[in-house]
Amino acid sequence: MTVSTRKRLLGGLVAASMFVALAGCASAPEDNGETGGADAGGAVEGFLPCMVSDAGGFDDKSFNQLGYEGLERAADQLGVDFKAVESGSESDYAPNITSLIDQGCTLIITVGFALAAAAGEAATANPDIEFVSIDDVVDNDFDGETDAPNIKPIVFDTAQAAFLAGYASASFSTAKKVGTFGGMNFPTVSIFMDGFAQGVEYWNEQKGDNVEVIGWDRAAQDGVFTGGFEANQDAINAAQGIVDQGVDVLLPVGGPIYQSAASVIRGSGREIALLGVDADVFETDPSVADLLLTSIRKLIDVGVEEAVVAAGQGDFDATPFVGTLENGGVGLAPFHDFEDRVSPDLQGELDEIAAGIIDGSIPVESYLAG
């Protein structure tokens, strides 16, 4: 377990009816290119924001790192210290939250759906402490409501952005086979894989093509999973099994498991494009930049930053934020080094598809869809 204070770290399925009710409840974070989306200002006396990572760690170049960066920026704006505790395994979640409570944290951010149970229990037992839950609404009793009024959920309908990535991947593929695999078959993981497959299906429908998706079965809602979220031999085996089937685009979903996928791609001797998730991985991990077609983005850092700044200024708002294409909470990263390798018509087609998803004329299925 690692605890940091103002230190830069280096490189649950819930009731579907609740998500329908939540969609669009809160305004989008403002990604304006500046240090913060909310107005800077002094914090209320005694404000101490804190964060607990999931097992991926804060240097995952993805999900946890984005959350940490948002907390770091908010603390800088407010002029306060913060604490960040890294979890090595699931058994660390509850003790880490308890440790932060004991250290006087007034706002605790839990990164990932895996912490939902521990966050719900802690929030219920400590009503004077504010919580922010990334990627889970903390409905542990499945009654369609967040378990405590002092929890702000930040969740993302990434199927919409993954749909665009699937369409782009099908457009790019010459092998007519694209692949995906995930860490574990949880909704926040499979939502990427299923949206990706829907995008490929849409390409096939529009173009009369037959691009195949390896690694995810939409009918069965199951596919290839490593059993965890570590860049280890299991992730290498999963990636290798898909690459051996002839794909030329690969989407790994689950924090650092993309690093295992990248190693398999480099060892294959073939040209295989990689897709990133959560962050624009081209920016967060230059070591794989040459492999990246694009990334499916969540604005985790901006959402955390604004929630922390608001709480620090005494304006904590428990209204859930659901990121969509319409409010800018999810999106597709640029093609970067692949810009000259994709079809010149592709970006225009993606813009039209995004507009159709927003206006509802192109439906995208997900457990967060309204």
VOBA-1610 file (N, C-alpha, C; in pm, whole numbers, padded with zeros to 5 digits, always signed):
BEGIN
Met+00085-00120+00000Met+00000+00000+00000Met+00088+00124+00000Thr+00061+00218-00088Thr+00138+00340-00099Thr+00049+00459-00075Val+00093+00551+00012Val+00018+00672+00039Val+00100+00791-00007Ser+00040+00878-00086Ser+00111+00996-00136Ser+00037+01122-00098Thr+00108+01228-00068Thr+00051+01358-00037Thr+00114+01462-00127Arg+00030+01517-00222Arg+00079+01616-00319Arg+00206+01567-00387Lys+00204+01443-00428Lys+00320+01384-00494Lys+00277+01323-00625Arg+00347+01354-00730Arg+00316+01300-00862Arg+00361+01155-00870Leu+00271+01064-00898Leu+00307+00924-00916Leu+00342+00902-01062Leu+00451+00830-01084Leu+00494+00804-01220Leu+00417+00687-01279Gly+00473+00751-01423Gly+00427+00651-01511Gly+00456+00508-01464Gly-01995-00473-01108Gly-02101-00448-01024Gly-02227-00419-01101Leu-02257-00489-01151Leu-02383-00464-01223Leu-02484-00398-01134Val-02551-00292-01185Val-02651-00221-01107Val-02783-00224-01181Ala-02887-00181-01115Ala-03021-00187-01177Ala-03026-00100-01302Ala-03071-00159-01412Ala-03073-00086-01539Ala-03166+00034-01532Ser-03274+00021-01457Ser-03368+00132-01449Ser-03305+00254-01387Met-03211+00233-01297Met-03145+00347-01234Met-03065+00425-01336Phe-02993+00355-01423Phe-02910+00424-01520Phe-02994+00501-01622Val-03108+00445-01657Val-03197+00518-01746Val-03239+00649-01682Ala-03268+00645-01554Ala-03310+00766-01484Ala-03195+00864-01470Leu-03071+00811-01461Leu-02957+00899-01437Leu-02909+00970-01562Ala-02926+00907-01677Ala-02861+00957-01798Ala-02887+01106-01818Gly-02777+01181-01830Gly-02788+01323-01854Gly-02824+01405-01733Cys-02817+01348-01613Cys-02859+01423-01494Cys-02768+01540-01464Ala-02640+01526-01489Ala-02546+01632-01454Ala-02483+01688-01581Ser-02440+01812-01576Ser-02375+01873-01691Ser-02238+01811-01710Ala-02187+01823-01833Ala-02059+01761-01865Ala-01944+01840-01805Pro-01833+01770-01772Pro-01712+01842-01738Pro-01665+01922-01858Glu-01599+02033-01834Glu-01552+02118-01942Glu-01404+02091-01966Asp-01372+02027-02078Asp-01234+02000-02114Asp-01188+02116-02201Asn-01145+02225-02136Asn-01115+02346-02211Asn-00966+02367-02235Gly-00883+02265-02202Gly-00741+02277-02228Gly-00666+02354-02123Glu-00736+02410-02026Glu-00670+02483-01919Glu-00655+02391-01800Thr-00599+02443-01692Thr-00569+02356-01579Thr-00692+02310-01508Gly-00804+02374-01522Gly-00924+02327-01453Gly-01050+02375-01519Gly-01155+02293-01507Gly-01282+02329-01566Gly-01363+02417-01475Ala-01343+02406-01344Ala-01417+02487-01249Ala-01334+02608-01208Asp-01400+02710-01153Asp-01328+02830-01110Asp-01240+02797-00991Ala-01116+02845-00997Ala-01024+02823-00887Ala-01065+02910-00768Gly-01027+02867-00651Gly-01058+02945-00532Gly-01017+02868-00409Gly-01009+02936-00297Gly-00967+02873-00174Gly-01066+02769-00127Ala-01014+02668-00058Ala-01098+02560-00008Ala-01155+02596+00128Val-01265+02530+00162Val-01322+02546+00294Val-01223+02491+00396Glu-01231+02541+00516Glu-01134+02504+00619Glu-01139+02354+00647Gly-01023+02293+00650Gly-01012+02152+00683Gly-01036+02057+00568Phe-01055+02109+00447Phe-01085+02022+00333Phe-00963+01936+00299Leu-00981+01806+00295Leu-00873+01713+00262Leu-00927+01606+00167Pro-00902+01621+00036Pro-00949+01521-00060Pro-00851+01403-00068Cys-00907+01284-00088Cys-00826+01162-00089Cys-00878+01067-00197Met-00794+00971-00233Met-00830+00878-00340Met-00777+00739-00310Val-00857+00639-00348Val-00816+00498-00340Val-00818+00440-00481Ser-00706+00384-00525Ser-00701+00320-00656Ser-00760+00180-00649Asp-00790+00125-00767Asp-00818-00019-00770Asp-00685-00091-00790Ala-00690-00220-00818Ala-00567-00300-00821Ala-00475-00264-00937Gly-00524-00185-01033Gly-00439-00146-01145Gly-00328-00051-01108Gly-00346+00026-00999Gly-00243+00120-00956Gly-00246+00250-01032Phe-00187+00353-00972Phe-00193+00488-01030Phe-00102+00507-01151Asp-00016+00412-01179Asp+00073+00426-01295Asp+00027+00338-01410Asp-00104+00315-01419Asp-00157+00225-01523Asp-00167+00291-01660Lys-00129+00417-01673Lys-00136+00493-01799Lys-00279+00501-01850Ser-00375+00484-01763Ser-00513+00473-01806Ser-00606+00522-01697Phe-00692+00433-01650Phe-00806+00465-01565Phe-00765+00530-01433Asn-00682+00461-01355Asn-00641+00514-01226Asn-00556+00640-01240Gln-00470+00640-01339Gln-00384+00757-01360Gln-00466+00881-01391Leu-00570+00866-01473Leu-00655+00981-01504Leu-00722+01034-01378Gly-00772+00944-01293Gly-00833+00989-01169Gly-00735+01064-01082Tyr-00613+01011-01071Tyr-00510+01076-00990Tyr-00476+01215-01044Glu-00464+01225-01176Glu-00430+01355-01235Glu-00539+01458-01208Gly-00666+01415-01212Gly-00774+01507-01181Gly-00769+01555-01037Leu-00740+01463-00945Leu-00726+01500-00804Leu-00609+01594-00784Glu-00499+01565-00848Glu-00379+01648-00834Glu-00404+01791-00881Arg-00470+01805-00996Arg-00498+01939-01049Arg-00593+02015-00958Ala-00696+01945-00906Ala-00791+02011-00817Ala-00722+02059-00691Ala-00635+01977-00634Ala-00564+02016-00513Ala-00475+02139-00539Asp-00413+02142-00657Asp-00332+02259-00693Asp-00416+02384-00701Gln-00534+02372-00762Gln-00623+02489-00772Gln-00664+02540-00635Leu-00697+02446-00550Leu-00751+02482-00418Leu-00642+02518-00319Gly-00519+02480-00350Gly-00409+02507-00258Gly-00413+02418-00135Val-00452+02292-00154Val-00461+02199-00040Val-00375+02076-00068Asp-00344+02005+00040Asp-00279+01875+00027Asp-00384+01769-00008Phe-00336+01655-00055Phe-00428+01542-00078Phe-00353+01414-00043Lys-00429+01309-00029Lys-00371+01178-00003Lys-00424+01080-00106Ala-00335+00991-00153Ala-00374+00889-00250Ala-00318+00755-00205Val-00405+00657-00196Val-00365+00525-00148Val-00382+00424-00260Glu-00279+00347-00285Glu-00279+00251-00394Glu-00316+00112-00341Ser-00408+00046-00407Ser-00450-00088-00368Ser-00375-00192-00450Gly-00324-00294-00379Gly-00255-00402-00448Gly-00348-00515-00488Ser-00460-00526-00417Ser-00557-00632-00445Ser-00691-00591-00386Glu-00793-00671-00414Glu-00928-00643-00366Glu-00934-00637-00214Ser-00850-00713-00146Ser-00852-00714+00000Ser-00806-00582+00060Asp-00746-00495-00021Asp-00698-00365+00029Asp-00806-00258+00028Tyr-00916-00279-00045Tyr-01010-00171-00069Tyr-01068-00115+00061Ala-01133-00197+00140Ala-01196-00150+00263Ala-01093-00096+00362Pro-00982-00165+00387Pro-00882-00110+00478Pro-00825+00023+00432Asn-00806+00039+00301Asn-00753+00166+00250Asn-00851+00281+00273Ile-00979+00255+00250Ile-01079+00358+00277Ile-01083+00392+00424Thr-01080+00291+00509Thr-01080+00313+00655Thr-00958+00394+00697Ser-00843+00364+00638Ser-00721+00438+00669Ser-00735+00586+00636Leu-00797+00616+00522Leu-00814+00755+00484Leu-00914+00826+00575Ile-01016+00756+00616Ile-01111+00814+00713Ile-01039+00847+00842Asp-00956+00756+00889Asp-00882+00776+01013Asp-00782+00891+01003Gln-00738+00921+00880Gln-00643+01030+00860Gln-00711+01165+00838Gly-00843+01168+00851Gly-00915+01294+00846Gly-00958+01339+00709Cys-00963+01249+00612Cys-01008+01287+00477Cys-01155+01329+00481Thr-01186+01438+00413Thr-01323+01487+00410Thr-01395+01452+00280Leu-01319+01415+00177Leu-01373+01368+00049Leu-01289+01250+00005Ile-01354+01138-00026Ile-01282+01018-00068Ile-01332+00975-00205Ile-01240+00962-00301Ile-01272+00921-00437Ile-01229+00776-00452Thr-01321+00690-00493Thr-01289+00551-00518Thr-01285+00528-00668Val-01175+00469-00716Val-01153+00455-00859Val-01192+00314-00904Gly-01307+00302-00966Gly-01346+00175-01025Gly-01461+00107-00955Phe-01536+00030-01035Phe-01654-00040-00985Phe-01621-00142-00877Ala-01498-00192-00876Ala-01462-00295-00779Ala-01465-00244-00635Leu-01457-00112-00618Leu-01459-00054-00484Leu-01599-00018-00437Ala-01702-00047-00516Ala-01837-00002-00485Ala-01887-00053-00351Ala-01865-00180-00322Ala-01915-00237-00197Ala-01850-00169-00077Ala-01720-00154-00082Ala-01649-00090+00029Ala-01686+00057+00041Ala-01703+00125-00072Ala-01740+00266-00069Ala-01879+00285-00011Gly-01973+00198-00051Gly-02109+00209+00001Gly-02115+00190+00151Glu-02045+00092+00201Glu-02044+00068+00345Glu-01981+00185+00420Ala-01870+00236+00369Ala-01802+00346+00436Ala-01885+00473+00433Ala-01949+00501+00320Ala-02029+00623+00308Ala-02150+00618+00400Thr-02212+00502+00410Thr-02328+00487+00498Thr-02289+00504+00644Ala-02172+00451+00680Ala-02126+00459+00818Ala-02069+00596+00854Asn-02035+00677+00751Asn-01972+00807+00774Asn-02044+00914+00692Pro-02164+00952+00734Pro-02245+01043+00654Pro-02187+01184+00641Asp-02091+01220+00725Asp-02031+01352+00717Asp-01915+01359+00620Ile-01874+01245+00566Ile-01767+01240+00468Ile-01828+01227+00329Glu-01777+01304+00233Glu-01827+01300+00097Glu-01748+01199+00013Phe-01818+01130-00075Phe-01755+01029-00159Phe-01784+01058-00306Val-01687+01026-00391Val-01705+01027-00536Val-01670+00888-00586Ser-01762+00825-00659Ser-01742+00690-00709Ser-01727+00693-00860Ile-01610+00653-00908Ile-01585+00649-01051Ile-01626+00514-01107Asp-01714+00514-01204Asp-01758+00396-01279Asp-01855+00306-01204Asp-01916+00354-01098Asp-02021+00275-01034Asp-02112+00370-00955Val-02242+00346-00960Val-02336+00431-00888Val-02357+00386-00744Val-02286+00279-00704Val-02290+00228-00566Val-02435+00196-00525Asp-02494+00105-00598Asp-02627+00055-00567Asp-02612-00091-00525Asn-02551-00113-00410Asn-02518-00248-00368Asn-02639-00332-00328Asp-02751-00265-00296Asp-02872-00341-00261Asp-02969-00351-00379Phe-02927-00298-00495Phe-03002-00311-00620Phe-03146-00258-00610Asp-03161-00148-00537Asp-03296-00090-00526Asp-03316+00025-00624Gly-03219+00047-00713Gly-03231+00154-00811Gly-03187+00289-00763Glu-03127+00297-00644Glu-03080+00424-00591Glu-02939+00408-00534Thr-02860+00515-00544Thr-02729+00515-00479Thr-02748+00495-00329Asp-02659+00415-00270Asp-02680+00369-00132Asp-02680+00480-00027Ala-02617+00592-00055Ala-02610+00699+00044Ala-02611+00834-00026Pro-02668+00936+00037Pro-02678+01068-00027Pro-02546+01144-00032Asn-02441+01090+00030Asn-02311+01157+00028Asn-02216+01094-00074Ile-02273+01025-00174Ile-02193+00964-00281Ile-02231+01027-00415Lys-02131+01076-00488Lys-02152+01126-00624Lys-02096+01026-00724Pro-02182+00962-00805Pro-02132+00870-00908Pro-02087+00945-01034Ile-01978+00898-01091Ile-01931+00946-01221Ile-01918+00823-01310Val-02010+00807-01407Val-02012+00689-01493Val-02015+00732-01640Phe-01987+00637-01729Phe-01966+00671-01869Phe-02030+00568-01961Asp-02111+00616-02057Asp-02169+00527-02158Asp-02068+00511-02272Thr-01962+00437-02243Thr-01853+00424-02339Thr-01890+00342-02462Ala-02004+00273-02459Ala-02047+00200-02578Ala-02060+00295-02697Gln-02099+00419-02672Gln-02117+00515-02782Gln-01985+00545-02852Ala-01880+00572-02774Ala-01750+00599-02833Ala-01689+00472-02890Ala-01712+00358-02824Ala-01660+00230-02874Ala-01725+00193-03007Phe-01851+00231-03027Phe-01920+00211-03154Phe-01841+00279-03266Leu-01799+00402-03242Leu-01719+00474-03341Leu-01587+00403-03367Ala-01524+00353-03259Ala-01397+00282-03273Ala-01414+00153-03351Gly-01526+00084-03329Gly-01551-00039-03405Gly-01569-00011-03553Tyr-01642+00095-03584Tyr-01662+00134-03724Tyr-01528+00170-03788Ala-01448+00249-03716Ala-01317+00288-03768Ala-01227+00168-03787Ser-01233+00072-03694Ser-01150-00047-03704Ser-01189-00132-03824Ala-01320-00147-03846Ala-01366-00223-03962Ala-01324-00156-04092Ser-01329-00023-04093Ser-01285+00052-04210Ser-01137+00029-04238Phe-01057+00023-04130Phe-00912+00012-04143Phe-00868-00130-04178Ser-00943-00229-04132Ser-00900-00368-04144Ser-00898-00417-04289Thr-00788-00478-04326Thr-00780-00545-04455Thr-00793-00696-04438Ala-00769-00745-04317Ala-00783-00888-04288Ala-00929-00928-04271Lys-01016-00828-04255Lys-01159-00851-04229Lys-01181-00925-04097Lys-01084-00909-04006Lys-01096-00963-03871Lys-01039-00864-03772Val-01119-00828-03671Val-01073-00741-03564Val-01101-00813-03433Gly-01024-00781-03329Gly-01036-00855-03205Gly-01045-00768-03082Thr-01096-00827-02975Thr-01104-00758-02847Thr-01098-00860-02735Phe-01043-00819-02620Phe-01049-00901-02500Phe-01047-00807-02380Gly-01092-00858-02265Gly-01104-00773-02147Gly-01042-00836-02024Gly-01042-00757-01916Gly-00990-00807-01790Gly-01087-00906-01726Met-01208-00859-01697Met-01313-00944-01640Met-01446-00902-01701Asn-01541-00995-01705Asn-01669-00967-01769Asn-01762-00892-01674Phe-01726-00767-01648Phe-01810-00675-01573Phe-01868-00573-01670Pro-01982-00513-01636Pro-02045-00419-01729Pro-01954-00306-01774Thr-01870-00254-01684Thr-01785-00141-01722Thr-01672-00182-01814Val-01647-00311-01827Val-01549-00363-01923Val-01620-00404-02052Ser-01723-00486-02039Ser-01790-00538-02159Ser-01862-00430-02238Ile-01891-00316-02175Ile-01957-00207-02248Ile-01869-00159-02363Phe-01737-00159-02345Phe-01645-00125-02453Phe-01652-00229-02564Met-01645-00356-02524Met-01638-00465-02620Met-01766-00476-02702Asp-01880-00458-02634Asp-02008-00468-02702Asp-02031-00348-02794Gly-01997-00229-02749Gly-02009-00112-02836Gly-01920-00123-02958Phe-01800-00174-02938Phe-01705-00199-03046Phe-01767-00293-03150Ala-01825-00404-03103Ala-01887-00500-03193Ala-02005-00439-03268Gln-02082-00354-03199Gln-02195-00288-03266Gln-02147-00197-03378Gly-02034-00130-03356Gly-01978-00044-03460Gly-01934-00122-03582Val-01875-00240-03557Val-01835-00326-03669Val-01959-00373-03744Glu-02063-00412-03672Glu-02187-00456-03736Glu-02245-00343-03822Tyr-02239-00221-03771Tyr-02293-00108-03846Tyr-02214-00087-03976Trp-02081-00099-03968Trp-01998-00091-04088Trp-02041-00197-04190Asn-02058-00319-04143Asn-02097-00427-04234Asn-02232-00400-04300Glu-02326-00346-04221Glu-02458-00314-04275Glu-02450-00204-04380Gln-02372-00103-04351Gln-02364+00013-04440Gln-02283-00016-04566Lys-02182-00101-04553Lys-02089-00123-04664Lys-02108-00258-04733Gly-02200-00340-04682Gly-02217-00473-04738Gly-02093-00559-04719Asp-02025-00539-04607Asp-01898-00606-04579Asp-01922-00719-04479Asn-01816-00791-04446Asn-01828-00904-04353Asn-01712-00910-04255Val-01675-00796-04199Val-01568-00792-04100Val-01612-00869-03976Glu-01526-00956-03928Glu-01557-01044-03815Glu-01496-00990-03686Val-01568-01004-03575Val-01516-00968-03443Val-01475-01094-03370Ile-01349-01102-03331Ile-01296-01214-03254Ile-01284-01171-03108Gly-01333-01253-03017Gly-01313-01224-02875Gly-01435-01176-02801Trp-01544-01147-02873Trp-01668-01104-02807Trp-01788-01154-02886Asp-01882-01215-02814Asp-02004-01268-02872Asp-02121-01186-02820Arg-02182-01107-02907Arg-02289-01019-02862Arg-02411-01096-02813Ala-02442-01205-02879Ala-02560-01284-02839Ala-02540-01345-02700Ala-02423-01398-02676Ala-02394-01461-02547Ala-02353-01360-02442Gln-02318-01238-02484Gln-02263-01136-02395Gln-02146-01191-02315Asp-02057-01256-02389Asp-01939-01315-02327Asp-01826-01318-02431Gly-01704-01335-02381Gly-01592-01335-02472Gly-01464-01377-02404Val-01353-01322-02450Val-01221-01357-02398Val-01184-01261-02286Phe-01151-01318-02170Phe-01113-01237-02053Phe-00991-01297-01985Thr-00911-01211-01926Thr-00787-01256-01862Thr-00809-01299-01718Gly-00918-01256-01656Gly-00944-01287-01516Gly-00891-01183-01420Gly-00834-01076-01471Gly-00781-00970-01384Gly-00743-00849-01467Phe-00673-00755-01404Phe-00639-00630-01471Phe-00489-00601-01462Glu-00410-00706-01474Glu-00267-00690-01471Glu-00207-00724-01607Ala-00097-00657-01640Ala-00025-00688-01763Ala+00065-00808-01734Asn+00008-00928-01742Asn+00079-01049-01703Asn+00069-01155-01811Gln+00109-01277-01776Gln+00108-01385-01875Gln-00033-01418-01923Asp-00131-01406-01833Asp-00269-01431-01873Asp-00313-01334-01982Ala-00273-01207-01967Ala-00307-01107-02070Ala-00232-01135-02200Ile-00108-01178-02188Ile-00032-01214-02308Ile-00099-01331-02379Asn-00140-01431-02302Asn-00205-01549-02362Asn-00334-01512-02433Ala-00413-01423-02370Ala-00538-01381-02431Ala-00513-01308-02562Ala-00419-01215-02559Ala-00387-01139-02679Ala-00332-01231-02789Gln-00245-01323-02750Gln-00185-01413-02847Gln-00290-01500-02914Gly-00385-01549-02836Gly-00490-01633-02891Gly-00574-01562-02996Ile-00595-01432-02975Ile-00673-01355-03073Ile-00588-01319-03194Val-00465-01277-03171Val-00375-01243-03281Val-00353-01364-03372Asp-00344-01482-03313Asp-00321-01604-03392Asp-00438-01635-03485Gln-00553-01571-03462Gln-00669-01594-03549Gln-00673-01497-03667Gly-00570-01413-03678Gly-00554-01332-03798Gly-00609-01191-03794Val-00638-01137-03674Val-00689-01001-03666Val-00580-00900-03703Asp-00622-00784-03750Asp-00526-00677-03772Asp-00562-00549-03696Val-00660-00557-03607Val-00690-00451-03510Val-00724-00522-03379Leu-00671-00468-03268Leu-00693-00534-03138Leu-00728-00431-03031Leu-00841-00457-02962Leu-00889-00371-02854Leu-00880-00445-02720Pro-00780-00415-02636Pro-00776-00471-02501Pro-00845-00375-02404Val-00930-00428-02316Val-01006-00343-02224Val-00976-00385-02081Gly-00904-00300-02009Gly-00874-00334-01870Gly-00744-00275-01823Gly-00733-00142-01820Gly-00612-00080-01765Gly-00487-00126-01837Pro-00386-00172-01761Pro-00255-00200-01821Pro-00246-00325-01907Ile-00355-00400-01927Ile-00344-00519-02011Ile-00312-00484-02156Tyr-00329-00356-02193Tyr-00292-00317-02329Tyr-00142-00333-02350Gln-00064-00323-02242Gln+00082-00339-02255Gln+00117-00480-02298Ser+00044-00579-02246Ser+00065-00717-02289Ser+00026-00734-02435Ala-00086-00670-02474Ala-00129-00677-02613Ala-00024-00617-02705Ala+00035-00506-02664Ala+00138-00441-02745Ala+00259-00531-02764Ser+00298-00603-02659Ser+00413-00693-02671Ser+00384-00807-02767Val+00262-00857-02766Val+00224-00963-02859Val+00223-00911-03003Ile+00171-00790-03021Ile+00168-00731-03155Ile+00310-00716-03209Arg+00400-00664-03125Arg+00539-00643-03171Arg+00607-00775-03204Gly+00571-00880-03132Gly+00633-01009-03157Gly+00571-01086-03271Ser+00460-01036-03325Ser+00387-01111-03428Ser+00451-01101-03566Gly+00528-00995-03587Gly+00586-00973-03719Gly+00486-00924-03821Arg+00365-00887-03774Arg+00260-00838-03863Arg+00222-00696-03825Glu+00156-00628-03918Glu+00105-00494-03890Glu-00034-00508-03828Ile-00041-00484-03698Ile-00166-00494-03623Ile-00183-00364-03545Ala-00298-00299-03564Ala-00324-00173-03495Ala-00382-00201-03357Leu-00342-00118-03260Leu-00388-00129-03122Leu-00488-00018-03094Leu-00590-00047-03012Leu-00682+00055-02964Leu-00662+00073-02814Gly-00661+00199-02769Gly-00652+00228-02626Gly-00790+00254-02566Val-00796+00251-02434Val-00921+00283-02365Val-00894+00382-02252Asp-01000+00449-02212Asp-01002+00546-02101Asp-00929+00675-02137Ala-00797+00672-02141Ala-00719+00789-02180Ala-00689+00786-02329Asp-00634+00896-02382Asp-00572+00892-02513Asp-00435+00832-02490Val-00422+00702-02510Val-00300+00630-02473Val-00181+00677-02556Phe-00205+00734-02672Phe-00097+00794-02751Phe-00024+00899-02669Glu-00100+00973-02588Glu-00042+01079-02505Glu+00013+01024-02373Thr-00056+00929-02312Thr-00016+00882-02179Thr+00097+00779-02183Asp+00112+00708-02294Asp+00216+00605-02304Asp+00279+00607-02442Pro+00377+00697-02463Pro+00441+00709-02594Pro+00508+00579-02641Ser+00535+00485-02549Ser+00602+00362-02588Ser+00519+00277-02683Val+00388+00299-02686Val+00302+00223-02778Val+00237+00313-02882Ala+00280+00439-02888Ala+00215+00537-02976Ala+00214+00494-03122Asp+00321+00429-03167Asp+00330+00390-03308Asp+00232+00280-03345Leu+00174+00213-03244Leu+00078+00104-03270Leu-00066+00150-03268Leu-00092+00270-03217Leu-00229+00311-03184Leu-00305+00370-03301Leu-00416+00303-03334Leu-00509+00358-03432Leu-00584+00476-03370Thr-00639+00456-03250Thr-00708+00561-03174Thr-00732+00507-03034Ser-00798+00585-02951Ser-00836+00542-02816Ser-00980+00583-02788Ile-01047+00502-02706Ile-01184+00529-02663Ile-01175+00601-02529Arg-01210+00727-02527Arg-01180+00812-02412Arg-01295+00829-02315Lys-01258+00839-02187Lys-01347+00887-02081Lys-01281+01011-02021Leu-01360+01113-01989Leu-01303+01231-01926Leu-01300+01214-01774Ile-01235+01108-01729Ile-01228+01080-01586Ile-01156+01192-01512Asp-01044+01236-01566Asp-00964+01336-01496Asp-01040+01468-01478Val-01108+01510-01583Val-01181+01637-01576Val-01302+01624-01482Gly-01370+01509-01489Gly-01483+01487-01399Gly-01442+01487-01254Val-01331+01420-01223Val-01280+01418-01084Val-01237+01558-01042Glu-01168+01627-01129Glu-01119+01761-01097Glu-01234+01854-01059Glu-01338+01854-01141Glu-01450+01944-01113Glu-01525+01904-00987Ala-01541+01774-00964Ala-01610+01729-00843Ala-01533+01767-00718Val-01400+01754-00722Val-01317+01787-00606Val-01315+01937-00581Val-01302+02016-00689Val-01301+02161-00672Val-01434+02210-00613Ala-01543+02156-00665Ala-01675+02196-00613Ala-01688+02160-00465Ala-01648+02039-00429Ala-01655+01998-00289Ala-01564+02084-00203Gly-01445+02115-00255Gly-01350+02197-00180Gly-01401+02336-00153Gln-01485+02386-00241Gln-01543+02519-00224Gln-01677+02514-00152Gly-01710+02397-00098Gly-01833+02383-00021Gly-01956+02357-00104Asp-01939+02316-00230Asp-02052+02296-00321Asp-02062+02151-00369Phe-02035+02055-00282Phe-02047+01914-00321Phe-02187+01886-00374Asp-02192+01819-00489Asp-02320+01788-00555Asp-02324+01639-00584Ala-02415+01567-00523Ala-02423+01423-00540Ala-02496+01381-00668Thr-02541+01477-00747Thr-02609+01442-00873Thr-02516+01360-00961Pro-02559+01244-01008Pro-02471+01160-01091Pro-02437+01227-01224Phe-02316+01202-01270Phe-02276+01243-01403Phe-02263+01118-01490Val-02336+01116-01604Val-02326+01006-01700Val-02266+01062-01829Gly-02144+01021-01860Gly-02076+01071-01978Gly-02129+01009-02106Thr-02159+01093-02205Thr-02208+01048-02336Thr-02138+01128-02446Leu-02162+01090-02570Leu-02111+01171-02680Leu-02173+01310-02678Glu-02300+01318-02643Glu-02370+01446-02646Glu-02311+01546-02547Asn-02279+01500-02426Asn-02226+01596-02328Asn-02074+01598-02323Gly-02011+01522-02411Gly-01865+01525-02419Gly-01794+01441-02315Gly-01868+01361-02242Gly-01806+01279-02139Gly-01729+01160-02193Val-01761+01118-02317Val-01686+01013-02385Val-01657+01060-02527Gly-01560+00998-02589Gly-01527+01037-02725Gly-01414+00953-02781Leu-01382+00978-02906Leu-01275+00908-02975Leu-01155+01000-02987Ala-01037+00949-02953Ala-00914+01028-02966Ala-00878+01044-03113Pro-00790+01139-03144Pro-00744+01153-03283Pro-00671+01027-03332Phe-00655+01017-03463Phe-00583+00904-03521Phe-00431+00921-03513His-00386+01042-03481His-00244+01068-03460His-00161+01015-03577Asp-00068+00923-03552Asp+00023+00874-03656Asp-00048+00792-03764Phe-00172+00752-03738Phe-00248+00676-03838Phe-00333+00768-03926Glu-00323+00897-03907Glu-00408+00991-03981Glu-00397+00970-04131Asp-00277+00945-04181Asp-00257+00929-04326Asp-00283+00786-04371Arg-00316+00698-04276Arg-00333+00556-04311Arg-00481+00515-04313Val-00567+00599-04258Val-00709+00567-04261Val-00772+00628-04387Ser-00891+00583-04419Ser-00961+00635-04537Ser-00984+00786-04523Pro-00965+00862-04629Pro-00990+01007-04621Pro-01136+01040-04592Asp-01225+00945-04615Asp-01367+00967-04589Asp-01408+00930-04446Leu-01318+00865-04374Leu-01356+00805-04246Leu-01401+00908-04144Gln-01326+01017-04127Gln-01362+01113-04023Gln-01499+01175-04048Gly-01529+01205-04173Gly-01660+01259-04204Gly-01771+01159-04173Glu-01747+01032-04203Glu-01846+00929-04170Glu-01864+00917-04019Leu-01754+00923-03945Leu-01763+00914-03799Leu-01840+01033-03741Asp-01818+01150-03798Asp-01892+01268-03752Asp-02042+01250-03773Glu-02079+01195-03889Glu-02221+01172-03918Glu-02279+01066-03824Ile-02203+00962-03797Ile-02249+00857-03706Ile-02267+00912-03566Ala-02170+00991-03521Ala-02180+01051-03387Ala-02306+01136-03376Ala-02335+01213-03480Ala-02456+01295-03479Ala-02581+01207-03473Gly-02578+01093-03545Gly-02690+01001-03541Gly-02709+00935-03406Ile-02597+00903-03338Ile-02607+00848-03204Ile-02667+00951-03108Ile-02625+01075-03123Ile-02673+01180-03035Ile-02822+01206-03056Asp-02865+01208-03181Asp-03007+01237-03205Asp-03096+01113-03196Gly-03035+00998-03175Gly-03112+00875-03155Gly-03143+00798-03281Ser-03104+00849-03396Ser-03135+00779-03520Ser-03047+00656-03541Ile-02932+00652-03471Ile-02846+00534-03473Ile-02839+00483-03329Pro-02917+00383-03296Pro-02921+00335-03157Pro-02795+00257-03122Val-02748+00278-02998Val-02635+00202-02943Val-02682+00140-02813Glu-02679+00009-02808Glu-02726-00062-02690Glu-02619-00064-02580Ser-02662-00041-02456Ser-02573-00057-02340Ser-02658-00054-02215Tyr-02601-00097-02105Tyr-02675-00095-01979Tyr-02695+00047-01927Leu-02629+00145-01991Leu-02647+00284-01952Leu-02736+00361-02048Ala-02777+00297-02156Ala-02857+00367-02257Ala-02994+00403-02202Gly-03038+00527-02229Gly-03166+00574-02182Gly-03275+00528-02269
//
